[in-house]
Amino acid sequence: MTAELVRGQNHPLSQARLEVRVSAGKPVVAGATLSDEQGKVRGVEWVAHPGAPTLPGLEVSKQAAADHRLAFDLDAVPESVHRVSVLLALPSGVGGPVRFGAVAAPFIAVTGLDGSEVASYTITGLDAESAVVALELYRRQGAWKVRAVGQGYAGGLAELLTDQGLPEARQLAGSINEAVAQGLARSVAAPPPRTPDGDRSRTAAASAGAPDQPYAAPQNTSGNGMPAHTGHSGAHPQPDPSAVTQPSAPTAGGPVNYSHPGRQNVAPPPPPPTAPPAQPGQPAQPVAGDATGWSMEERLYNQVWGMFEDLARSTAAYRSAVDFADSRLEQELDKALSDPRSRIGGQGDAAREAARTKHADLVDQARAALDRDLAQLTAESEVVEPALPMAYAGWDNPVWHGYRVPMEVPMAVRLGNLSLPESERLSIPMLVRLPLERGLWIDSGRASLDGSLADSDQLRRLAMDTAVAQAARLLAVYPAGDFTVHVIDPAGSGASSLAPLVHSGVLAGPPAAGAAGVADVLARLTQRVDLVQMAVRGGAADSLPPGFDTAEQLLIVNDFPHGFDDRAVTQLRYLADEGPAVGVHLMMVADREDATAYGPLLDPLWRALMRLTPVPDDHLADPWVGHAWTYEPALIPPDSQVLQHVLTQVSAARRSWGR
């Protein structure tokens, strides 16, 4: 699981080769400085920036962009360097925002090369600052750690670099800004904002007009990443010879435009709304699939995450307004109490009453704005939810009653729902891209939010039911023979929950029990990872042994860590780290507290997986404003036959494919 850092918090780094990913609402400049034991940058040659993007052990972006990936190889950093600081700055002199307080809070994630997040940090609390030290990687007792810093500078890059002891700070800052200004036109813009009335057709069509600008979907973290999708599944239109034109002639000495007139470089705009137009002054009627995308599946995916972002930002605006009202009330009450004259003739009581009335008015206005946004999002959800394809739909959606095994892998799968306390009646589907980039940890040791479910046996049963529901969904959304499920149940305690998978015959084999069974399954899967890695690295993917199962593999592990020796734990950690890149995924059903009792050995395993819960729990955070989202698992409705129907179809398809 990702360590969600707050300012000043640190976290150990177990990998030397890392990426630092930056997500911001506007183009920002990303750089890095090297400093010695005293925290001093010795010269301009110790600064990586767009004009000089490479230093030993690190590389930064050459331009300003809303999204960055900075590469680090800590083993290659010189021994004289004790700290690497990651810097962000707003470009100056290009007409954009001049302070971080006017843009969305930047989100920083430290990841492995496979994309798995190690730590993340949302830089909040910035106002007039135009440059910030986001985080630092530093040596401590022979090992590397990361610390969330968030130190801002109103004087921009010049002040930041001066603070780090660089004599040529002002000159270097000027050269960085000059280099950025020259390359700003090549920067990747953030997704266009949604219009207040919910009509995204106009903004999407406008963004599609920009040449060579990929659509950037929001990115997935702690919860809850949302990766960009730049591919498409739609067919290109056939070229019309009569429509081919010559390259446009240069004007006023400008460059020739060699772009193909019939080629699309970005996703097409959404189709025109089919709902009747809204009355003047009324919000537009919501339409399912009105986001950008090459297919309806992609448009719905982008629309769902647009709703998620809208709910996050609307709630953030409401909370900010309430905080402002509370702060203002406190200041006015303090002022009334501190003035001795207000204690005479009832002036103090009148001042306090006026302050409270003003506070109530501000809160009511904020709540009215939030309620308006929630009403629009709820109306959109009521239209979108029934239109979702099978992989995105809840188990209670009628689409499952007509289930047939798909012919291709969907772009994402639904793992549950997300909601906020201010919007309990509105939940957003939690969609995760396929193939899974991280394994899952189904926590069997936490009670519900209201504390009503505290029985440990019942929690373990619910956790296993959740794992079975998630495994069944993954089996259902993959084509026949493209997904294989293994189960380790050392003591057989999950037999009742596993019964639907066992009786339908969709498992690769009976659940492994006892030490011998555990060792056999883990040995086979680790050997599979080794074989595929060697084949891929050697460029000989076709040299795998005959009969090799090329399907994605899922291993469900129950009752961990009970019954697992050190070798088994090491193998599980290996599968968690290396497996996703070669199609082997973990689903651990375990109690975090039980795992903690085994010491730091299991901590990397816990952090490598995405934690889900069998009951509602507020443990996930978004990358924009850091809300604590309540996660609710996608469970089979009581007394529903949908699971049996789906697994029967999957089993029949597997038999027809000889698996």
Secondary structure, 3 states (H helix, E strand, C coil): CCEEECCCCEEECCCCEEEEEEEEEEEEEEEEEEECCCCCCCCHHHEEECCECEECCEECCCCCEEEEEEEEEHHHCCCCCCEEEEEEECCCCCCCCCCHHHCCCCEEEEECCCCCEEEEEECCCCCCCCEEEEEEEEEECCEEEEEEEEEEECCHHHHHHHHCCCCCHHHHHHHHHHHHHHHHHHCCCCCCCCCCCCCCHHHHHHHHCCCCCCCCCCCEECCEECCCCCCCCCCCCCCCHHHCCCCECCCCCCCCECCCCCCCCCCCCCCCCCCCCCCCCCCCCCCCCCCCCCCHHHHHHHHHHHHHHHHHHHHHHHHHHHHHHHHHHHHHHHHHHHCHHHHCCCHHHHHHHHHHHHHHHHHHHHHHHHHHHHHHHHHHHHHHHHHCCHHHCCCCCHHHHHCCCCCCCCCEEEEEEEECHHHCCCCEEEEEECCCCCCEEEECCCCCCCCCCCCHHHHHHHHHHHHHHHHHHHHHHCCCCCEEEEEECCCCCCHHHHHHHHHHCCECCCCECHHHHHHHHHHHHHHHHHHHHHHHHCCCHHHCCCCCCCCEEEEEEEEECCCCCHHHHHHHHHHHHHCHHHCEEEEEEECHHHHHCCCHHHHHHHHHCEEECCCCEEEEECCCCCCEEEEEECCCCCCCCHHHHHHHHHHHHHHHCCC
